[in-house]
């Protein structure tokens, strides 16, 4: 599921900020959530070929699959430079290709290179654009309207909503926040490239409140295939001022945690199954993330029930 690099933008729509804030010009990038649970936008290569791509806050370098690269006549040279891509499963090495121009909507991606992927099949698309390659101050993920707004001002006011603000801690350039499971605090990577959330063993063990809190179960697919997984069955998950009761989450140990020295630290990958229940605003100047919910009391979303404490 991931990872990846930086940009500039053409700005067209003028949005009036609330009184006391600066007016901000924004670009709206439409997206869709696929059947596999991934957030996909239209990526234009070299100004002429449109392909699907994931905008990923948990990525650090662009990835272009071999089919998309072929559309613009690009292939790795005989002796290419290599880049390591860290995913939820393992770390793989890919050749690097040069791309003249990449853009999403009116926003140009400054990255001139990408990892050439002819190894891994992704569930939705083999192309990944790191959110860090969008240079504007604020990334505003509006899942209700299926649009990503990018602008250089502070996050816009969201009326009639409950909002919690959390500080961002950067590790390896990636955005982490503090969350709590069963009263145990840990770090959570904000990861729009992940379709589901997971916790590592350190988090699961710290949050376990009984011998059967962590269980091995089998997932049975529509075709009858069986996948064994470990699940933490927890009573409460807290993210800022919001909480979820009876929060069950898969336990996994991504390889990148070893690279960052976090294998013994309680860590969560906060994926779209949770993130899409919110309006998510990432302010990269103040290093603050805002999670907003409409002020309608309990609100079911993303298969979970969220409420303000």
BAKE-912749 format. One record per residue (C-alpha): residue in one letter; x, y, z. Coordinates in steps of 0.05 Angstrom, whole numbers, plus 5000, padded with zeros to 4 digits. Layout:
<sites>
AXYZ...
</sites>
This chain:
<sites>
X500050005000X504850564988X509851104997X513251824969X515752704945X514053584928X510054144880X507154824860X500055004839X495655394791X490155714832X483255884805X477455884855X476956434907X474356214974X472456745026X475056555095X471156735158X472057425190X478957495222X482156975176X485857075111X482256955045X484956345010X484956134938X483855394929X484054854877X478954284882X481253594863X475453094856X476552384879X472751744888X473151184938X473950524900X470849854917X477549664948X476950264995X482350704963X481951454948X483351544874X484352184833X485752314759X493252404746X495352724681X502152514654X506052974608X499853394597X496352874554X494952194587X490052104644X490851534693X488251364762X492651504822X492251494898X493952134936X497551864997X499352225061X503351605081X507751635019X514451955006X516051824932X511551784870X510051104839X508051014766X506250314741X509050034677X502550094638X501850834654X509150954638X508250614571X502751104552X507851674552X513551244523X517651224587X521750624611X527650534658X534550634627X539350044623X542750234689X537350614727X537850944795X534150554848X529450754904X526750364963X519150394972X516650235041X509649925046X505249605098X508148935081X515449005064X520749445031X521949364956X526949674909X524549994844X528150324785X527151074778X524251394715X523952114693X517152424681X516753104647X510353334680X505053064728X498753434751X492253294788X486753774767X490054454759X495454284810X502254114782X506453584817X513553844821X516653154825X520553004762X521852274779X517851664800X518950944820X517450484761X512849934785X512649304744X512748844806X506648964850X499348944832X495349444873X487949324887X485649964852X491450294815X498950224811X500150984812X501451364877X502452114888X504952304957X500952854990X507653185005X508353334930X502653834936X505954464960X500154864988X499654985062X492954645074X490453975049X482953945061X479953255051X472353325043X470052605040X462652795041X463453184976X468952734947X473853294937X480853484961X481754234968X488854514969X490355234987X495655675018X491555975074X489855695143X484455145144X477655445126X472255475179X467254895179X460455125204X455854705246X461154195261X464853905320X472253985311X478353705347X485453955334X491553515343X498953665335X502853305281X509452965296X513752835234X517552185232X521252025167X517352615138X510652265152X505052565194X503552225261X498652425316X497152155385X491151695395X488751235450X486150515451X483150265517X486750835552X493550645522X496651215483X500451115419X502351445353X497851405292X500251525220X495151925180X494951475118X490151645062X493451095021X491250545068X484250265060X483949975130X486950155197X491749695235X495549705301X502349395314X503648855365X506349355416X499949755413X495449135415X499148835475X498949495513X491549595499X489548875515X485048825576X483848075578X487047425552X482247385493X482748125473X487747915418X485147335376X486946975312X481046955264X479846745192X477047215139X473146845085X472847185018X467147164967X470846614929X471846204991X479146375001X481146405074X486046925103X488346855175X489047515213X490147745284X485048225313X485048665374X478048695404X477949345444X472749725484X474650435465X478550825413X479751575423X482152085372X482252775402X475352935428X472052365390X471351645411X468950975385X466250415428X467649675412X473249835365X476249215332X482549285290X487448835253X494348725285X500248785237X507548975241X509549395180X516949355162X517750105160X516850145236X523549795243X526650305195X524050875238X525950545304X518550465324X517749705328X517149735404X512850365404X505150315403X503550525331X497150535290X496150615215X490051065211X486750875145X480751095104X475950645142X476451155198X478951785163X473151815114X468251915171X471252605182X472753255145X480353235150X484553865146X492153835149X495554505163X502854395144X505155085167X502455015238X503354245237X496154155261X490853675236X483453825246X478253275249X471153535239X464353195245X457553515230X454353705296X448753195292X450352785354X452052065337X454051975265X455151295234X460851285184X465950825154X463050225191X464050565259X459950995305X463451635326X461452125381X464352735415X466452655487
</sites>
